[in-house]
């Protein structure tokens, strides 16, 4: 009988929505699954009075820039405005603004209501929306920011420092799971390194797990486990970014999809157990097994930072890994700035060859490997 790709692996799932689908996908591939919802099954609490107050503030004056962050948030806001008789006024006001949308879901809702975004980042990261504004003169400009379950007050303050007038619109707040016991159990499993991986499908789920870990005095243990033995598997870069402040390395698929996340685990987990064997573009063979690195039959010693960069590049050999992802992969205490990534890459190149790690301008780095026909 052919072994399933995730036979023998134990994986934690933190999703509340579509949890059954995710658990089924993993179990069909042989994984043993531990499920603990990080968030409430009905996590999106809407304070209608607060939302309508913010809506009226938006309508009080013309808007220069509108930052749309989530599809569900936009849908909720526009439906609430319709029920309050403010929908047409809101659409007209936002329609007169330069609209920047974080991702395709918010774009879809905007277009269904006759609104057209001027720009959206390929990364689907809110940070890149803010970066898009950095070169603009915001003095006296009025900006509306749609929040997405968590406060964006820090982003609003940063925009105000540049002279903008900012209105944040809190659509909903994300609530933690009603029963915390399953999450406490999952935290113990992570901290004790009894899981091979844990999956995350939203940034608030990451925050909820870390908050719960802190409440039981195990946050440092959880961070240490994720930095070494337990894979933090995220559905996309937005979710992965929530781990950056903790110095936790993550993996996420090229496209932010549940099936892509599961497929990546099929490749990543056996690789970590069995080792990696790749052929570099210059013809040399690179073998990584545990802490051992062998290049064309010769053992190579790497310090923790370049070793972490190499493992991040080996998740998908030949594919580009962003500087942000490599920064998160660095050991705790070393992930201070992108300069730390550059230093780690330089040391890695000194160990395995300057042409083995390629710089992809404005995107990141990739391992130069031979592509099999």
Beta strands, then each sheet from edge to edge (+ up, - down):
strand 1: 10-13
strand 2: 32-35
strand 3: 39-45
strand 4: 65-68
strand 5: 98-101
strand 6: 119-120
strand 7: 142-146
strand 8: 165-169
strand 9: 173-176
strand 10: 197-200
strand 11: 231-234
strand 12: 250-252
strand 13: 276-279
strand 14: 285-289
strand 15: 292-295
strand 16: 298-299
strand 17: 321-322
strand 18: 357-360
strand 19: 364-367
sheet 1: 2+ 1+ 10+ 11+ 12+
sheet 2: 3+ 9-
sheet 3: 6+ 5+ 4+ 7+ 8+
sheet 4: 13+ 14- 15+ 16-
sheet 5: 17+ 19- 18+
end
